[in-house]
Amino acid sequence: MKKNLKPGTLCVQGGWQPKNGEPRMLPIYQSTTFKYENSEQMAKLFDLEASGYFYTRLQNPTNDTVAEKICQLEGGVAAMLTASGQAASFFSIFNICSAGDHVVSSAALYGGTSNLFTVTLKKMGIDFTLVDPDLPAEELAKAFRDNTKAVFAETISNPSGVILDIEKFASLAHRHGVPLIVDNTFATPVNCRPFEFGADIVIHSTTKYMDGHAAAVGGCIVDSGNFDWMAHPEKFPGLCTPDDSYHGIVYAEKFGKGAYITKATAQLMRDLGSIQSPQNAFLLNLGLETLHLRMKKHCENAQAVAEYLEQNEHVAWVNYGGLKSSKYHALAQKYMPNGTCGVIAFGLKGDRETAIRFMDSLKLVSIVTHVADARSCVLHPASHTHRQLNDQQLREAGVSPDLIRFSVGIEELPDILADVEQAIQKAYC
């Protein structure tokens, strides 16, 4: 396929390139295993001496084709699908970190990611320092240690709507010889391309805007190919020293720019098995075909809803990068000039019960755990997705008790606004 195609064209035609007589639509390779003519062919696959498919837990043609489309959208060199966004977050860190290592992470995180880092990975011996992403670089630099192996952040945080200064974090990471890993789920590559601003690894919960229909759980990891692992071999022995489980292969030497994804596939997926099903990858591809159209509508609707909320007398505050009043407006214009996403964070005047009355009064907008699909939905993170965090952790993550996460869908704007207006009125009856 031609290089430098526009994102919308890649959404529709990236990845699957059928040859003469092949199906125009990406097939579902719903098979656990693949046949070969002789033992030597299979042996070369297990030795990573040849490319191909032998067991879907490691790789599958449907999955790889969809991963390639996302890779093209992000401008990376290699990508892999995972069973969920949580699996992508875990793999992205565990691929280069082990017991005794340390990671600097933005504190403005999805609650599940925060728990993964500070509880589960801590049990595995990996320590995390959560930092306020708005701090100046000289303050953030104090969080780094000799054993720091990566920096992690979300381009738009879930649910607080903090927009990351990607270049600031990339510069800090590279100054300390480690990669910047960013979760680009909310912005998607349609609205933000983190590699262009210095990020090294991008992950996604494809369950959200990429799928767009709340039909299939999934995740993705994309490598820019720009981080030089061999420049810091002492920091990344998993990539820069022989892997005894694969006959002494040194991934960074043998696979070059593809080292990170090859190791994650050959080693982590082999042992942990968090593979996305071919059926889900097929559904994800259907969603990707309209991503560029949906994101434009999400952003248009969200901008109008945010402006309405900002003017409403019952609304205490609104955080949406598209608003000129937002402290993140300049960053939004720099990194996401075509729009941010459809998710708004806001609070109503009153207490937690006020927020609950508002949500319970909505009719068109649904209360669901999910976020970022075609249908408008709402959530109270302190009571739901972030309820495992204590008050201090909530504040560090930018989640106040009154925060309402409003994921604006692609319905007709007047219907969305009418539902919000009547719900606010009932909340104050």
C-alpha positions in Angstrom: 0.0 0.0 0.0 1.1 3.5 -0.8 2.9 5.4 2.1 1.6 8.7 3.4 -2.1 7.9 3.0 -4.5 9.9 5.1 -5.8 8.4 8.3 -9.3 8.0 6.9 -8.0 6.0 4.0 -6.0 3.8 6.3 -9.1 3.2 8.5 -10.9 1.9 5.5 -8.2 0.2 3.5 -5.2 -0.3 5.8 -4.0 -3.8 6.8 -5.8 -6.3 4.5 -4.6 -6.2 0.9 -6.2 -9.0 -1.0 -4.5 -10.6 -3.9 -6.1 -11.7 -7.1 -9.1 -13.8 -6.4 -8.9 -13.4 -2.6 -11.9 -12.1 -0.5 -12.3 -8.4 -0.4 -13.3 -8.5 3.2 -10.7 -9.7 5.8 -11.4 -13.3 6.6 -11.8 -14.7 10.1 -9.0 -17.4 10.5 -11.0 -19.2 13.2 -8.4 -21.9 13.7 -6.2 -22.8 16.6 -3.5 -24.3 14.5 -1.9 -24.3 11.0 -0.6 -27.2 8.8 2.9 -27.6 7.4 4.4 -30.1 5.0 7.4 -31.3 7.0 8.9 -31.1 10.5 11.7 -28.8 9.4 9.3 -26.0 8.4 7.6 -26.2 11.9 11.0 -26.3 13.7 12.1 -23.1 12.0 9.0 -21.3 13.3 9.7 -22.4 16.8 13.3 -21.2 16.5 12.1 -17.8 15.2 14.1 -18.5 12.1 11.1 -18.2 9.8 7.9 -16.2 9.8 4.5 -17.9 9.7 1.7 -19.3 11.8 1.5 -22.4 13.9 -0.7 -21.6 16.9 -3.2 -18.8 17.4 -2.1 -18.2 21.0 1.0 -16.6 19.5 -0.2 -15.2 16.2 -3.1 -15.4 13.8 -3.5 -13.9 10.3 -6.7 -12.1 11.2 -5.2 -10.5 14.3 -1.9 -9.6 12.6 -3.8 -7.9 9.7 -5.8 -5.7 12.1 -2.7 -5.0 14.2 -1.0 -3.8 11.0 -3.8 -1.4 10.3 -3.5 0.1 13.7 0.3 0.2 13.3 -0.1 2.1 10.0 -2.5 4.6 11.7 0.0 5.3 14.5 3.0 5.4 12.2 4.8 2.6 13.9 6.9 -0.3 12.7 5.3 -3.3 14.5 2.2 -4.0 16.5 0.3 -6.8 18.3 -3.2 -7.3 19.5 -4.0 -8.4 23.1 -7.1 -9.8 24.7 -7.9 -6.4 26.4 -6.6 -3.0 27.1 -5.5 -4.1 30.5 -3.4 -6.9 28.9 -1.8 -4.3 26.6 -0.9 -2.1 29.7 0.5 -5.1 31.5 2.5 -6.4 28.5 3.9 -3.0 27.7 5.5 -2.8 31.1 6.4 -6.4 31.8 8.1 -6.7 28.4 11.0 -4.6 29.7 10.6 -4.7 33.5 11.1 -7.4 36.1 11.3 -7.7 39.9 13.5 -4.9 41.3 12.7 -2.4 38.5 11.0 1.0 38.7 8.6 2.9 36.5 7.6 6.6 36.6 3.9 7.0 35.7 1.5 9.8 35.5 -1.0 9.7 38.4 -3.8 10.7 36.0 -4.8 7.1 35.1 -7.7 4.9 34.5 -8.5 3.3 37.9 -7.9 -0.2 36.6 -4.4 0.8 35.3 -3.6 2.4 38.6 -4.5 -0.7 40.5 -2.6 -2.9 38.0 0.5 -0.8 38.7 0.4 -0.1 42.4 -1.1 -3.4 43.6 -0.6 -6.3 41.1 2.7 -5.3 39.6 4.0 -4.2 43.0 3.4 -7.8 44.2 5.6 -8.9 41.3 8.4 -6.6 42.5 8.0 -3.7 40.1 7.7 -0.4 41.8 5.8 2.6 40.5 6.1 6.3 41.3 2.9 8.2 40.4 3.5 11.8 39.5 1.3 14.8 38.8 1.7 15.2 35.0 1.2 19.0 35.3 4.4 19.5 37.4 7.3 21.2 35.7 10.0 19.0 34.2 12.6 19.7 36.9 10.1 18.4 39.6 9.2 15.4 37.5 12.9 14.5 37.1 13.1 13.9 40.9 11.0 10.8 40.5 13.6 9.0 38.4 15.9 6.4 40.0 18.8 4.4 38.8 16.5 1.4 38.3 13.8 3.3 36.3 13.1 1.4 33.1 10.1 3.3 31.6 7.7 6.2 31.8 4.0 5.7 31.3 1.1 8.1 30.8 -2.3 8.6 29.0 -2.5 11.1 26.2 -6.0 12.0 27.6 -6.6 10.6 31.0 -9.6 8.5 31.9 -11.7 9.9 33.5 -10.3 13.3 34.5 -9.5 14.5 31.0 -5.9 15.6 31.7 -4.1 16.2 28.4 -0.5 15.0 28.5 2.4 17.2 27.5 3.9 14.4 25.4 7.1 16.3 24.4 7.9 17.1 28.1 7.5 13.5 29.2 9.4 12.1 26.1 12.3 14.5 26.8 12.5 13.4 30.4 12.3 9.7 29.6 15.0 9.9 26.9 17.3 12.0 29.2 17.2 9.1 31.6 17.7 6.5 28.9 14.2 4.9 29.0 11.2 4.8 26.7 7.9 6.7 27.0 4.9 4.4 26.8 1.6 6.2 26.2 -2.0 5.0 26.3 -3.7 6.7 23.3 -7.1 5.2 23.8 -9.2 8.3 24.1 -7.6 10.4 21.4 -7.0 7.5 19.0 -4.5 8.0 16.1 -7.1 9.9 14.2 -6.7 12.8 16.6 -3.2 12.3 18.1 -0.1 10.6 16.8 2.2 10.4 19.9 5.2 9.1 17.9 5.5 12.4 16.2 6.1 14.0 19.5 8.7 11.6 20.9 6.7 8.7 22.4 8.2 5.3 21.9 5.4 2.8 22.6 1.7 3.3 22.2 -1.0 1.1 23.6 -4.8 1.1 23.2 -7.9 -0.4 24.7 -9.4 -1.2 21.3 -12.6 -1.9 23.3 -13.3 1.9 23.2 -13.4 4.1 20.1 -11.6 1.7 17.8 -14.3 -0.9 18.2 -16.9 1.8 18.6 -19.9 -0.5 19.2 -19.2 -2.0 22.7 -19.1 -5.4 20.9 -15.6 -6.7 21.5 -13.0 -6.4 24.2 -9.4 -6.0 23.0 -6.1 -4.2 23.2 -3.1 -3.3 21.0 0.5 -2.4 21.5 2.4 -0.4 18.8 6.2 0.1 18.7 7.6 3.2 17.0 10.9 1.5 16.3 12.7 4.6 17.4 14.0 3.7 20.8 17.6 2.3 20.7 17.5 -0.6 23.2 21.2 -1.5 22.5 22.2 2.0 23.6 21.2 1.0 27.1 21.9 -2.7 27.3 22.3 -2.8 31.0 18.8 -1.4 31.5 17.1 -3.9 29.1 18.7 -7.3 29.5 15.5 -9.0 28.3 16.0 -7.4 24.9 19.8 -7.1 24.8 21.1 -10.3 26.3 20.5 -14.0 25.1 17.1 -15.5 25.7 17.7 -19.1 26.9 14.1 -20.0 26.1 14.8 -19.3 22.5 18.3 -20.8 22.0 20.1 -17.7 23.0 18.5 -15.2 20.7 19.3 -11.5 21.4 16.1 -9.8 20.3 17.6 -6.3 19.8 20.3 -7.8 17.6 18.3 -10.3 15.6 15.1 -8.3 15.0 16.2 -4.6 15.1 13.3 -2.3 15.1 10.9 -5.2 15.5 12.6 -6.5 18.7 10.1 -5.2 21.3 7.0 -6.6 19.6 8.8 -9.9 18.7 9.8 -10.4 22.3 6.3 -9.6 23.6 4.8 -12.1 21.2 7.3 -14.9 21.4 7.8 -14.7 25.1 4.9 -13.0 26.9 2.1 -14.2 24.7 3.6 -17.7 24.6 3.7 -17.8 28.4 0.6 -15.7 29.4 -1.7 -16.3 26.5 -3.7 -13.0 26.5 -4.5 -13.3 22.8 -7.4 -11.5 21.2 -9.8 -13.9 19.5 -9.9 -13.8 15.6 -13.6 -13.1 15.9 -13.0 -10.0 18.0 -10.2 -8.9 15.7 -12.7 -9.1 12.8 -15.2 -7.0 14.7 -12.5 -4.5 15.6 -11.6 -4.1 12.0 -15.3 -3.3 11.2 -15.1 -0.6 13.8 -11.8 0.8 12.5 -13.3 1.4 9.1 -15.5 4.2 10.4 -13.2 5.5 13.2 -12.3 8.7 11.3 -16.0 9.5 10.8 -17.1 8.7 14.3 -14.4 10.6 16.0 -15.3 13.8 14.2 -18.9 13.5 15.3 -17.9 12.5 18.9 -15.8 15.7 19.1 -18.4 18.0 17.5 -21.1 16.7 19.9 -18.8 16.8 23.0 -17.7 20.3 22.2 -21.3 21.5 22.1 -22.3 19.6 25.3 -19.2 21.0 27.1 -20.1 24.5 26.1 -23.7 24.0 27.3 -22.5 22.6 30.7 -20.1 25.5 31.1 -23.0 28.0 30.9 -25.4 26.0 33.1 -26.0 27.6 36.5 -26.1 24.2 38.2 -22.7 23.0 36.9 -19.7 23.7 39.2 -17.0 22.9 36.8 -16.2 21.4 33.4 -13.0 19.9 32.1 -12.8 19.4 28.3 -9.7 20.2 26.3 -11.8 21.8 23.5 -13.0 24.6 25.8 -11.0 27.8 25.7 -11.3 28.0 29.4 -9.6 24.6 29.9 -6.1 24.7 31.5 -5.3 22.0 28.8 -6.6 24.0 25.8 -3.1 24.9 24.6 -1.9 21.3 24.9 -5.0 20.2 23.1 -4.4 22.6 20.2 -0.8 21.5 20.0 -1.2 17.7 20.1 -4.8 17.3 19.0 -5.7 20.3 16.7 -8.6 18.3 15.0 -10.3 17.5 18.3 -9.6 15.5 21.5 -12.4 13.0 22.1 -16.0 12.7 23.2 -15.4 12.3 26.9 -16.2 15.2 29.3 -15.5 15.4 33.0 -17.7 17.7 35.0 -19.2 18.3 38.4 -22.6 19.5 39.6 -23.1 21.9 42.4 -24.2 20.0 45.4 -23.1 16.6 46.8 -22.6 13.1 45.7 -26.4 12.5 45.9 -26.9 15.3 43.4 -24.7 13.6 40.9 -26.6 10.3 41.5 -30.0 12.0 41.0 -28.8 13.5 37.7 -27.6 10.2 36.4 -30.7 8.3 37.5 -32.8 10.9 35.7 -31.2 10.4 32.3 -33.3 8.6 29.7 -31.3 8.6 26.4 -27.9 8.5 28.1 -27.2 5.2 29.8 -25.3 4.5 33.0 -22.8 1.9 32.0 -19.2 0.9 33.0 -18.2 1.3 29.4 -16.9 4.5 27.7 -16.1 5.8 24.3 -18.6 4.0 22.0 -21.3 5.2 19.6 -23.9 5.6 22.4 -23.9 8.4 25.0 -23.2 7.1 28.4 -22.3 8.3 31.9 -20.5 7.1 35.0 -19.6 8.3 38.5 -16.0 7.1 38.8 -15.7 7.6 42.6 -18.6 5.2 43.1 -17.9 2.9 40.2 -14.6 2.4 38.2 -12.4 4.1 40.8 -14.1 2.8 44.0 -11.0 0.7 44.8 -9.0 3.9 45.4 -9.0 5.8 48.7 -9.7 9.5 48.9 -6.0 10.4 48.6 -5.5 8.2 45.6 -8.6 9.6 44.0 -7.3 13.1 44.4 -3.9 12.1 43.0 -5.6 10.6 39.9 -7.6 13.8 39.4 -10.9 12.2 40.4 -13.0 14.3 42.7 -16.0 12.8 44.5 -18.4 14.9 42.3 -16.7 14.0 39.0 -19.1 12.7 36.4 -17.6 11.1 33.3 -19.9 11.8 30.3 -19.0 9.9 27.1 -20.9 11.8 24.4 -22.0 9.6 21.6 -22.8 10.2 18.0 -26.6 10.6 18.3 -28.2 13.8 17.1 -27.0 16.7 19.3 -30.5 18.2 20.1 -31.6 14.9 21.6 -28.5 14.6 23.8 -28.8 18.2 25.1 -32.5 17.7 25.8 -31.8 14.7 27.9 -29.0 16.4 29.8 -31.2 19.4 30.5 -34.2 17.5 31.8 -31.9 15.4 34.0 -30.2 18.5 35.5 -33.7 20.0 36.3 -34.8 16.8 38.1 -31.5 16.7 40.1 -32.5 19.9 41.7 -36.2 19.4 42.2 
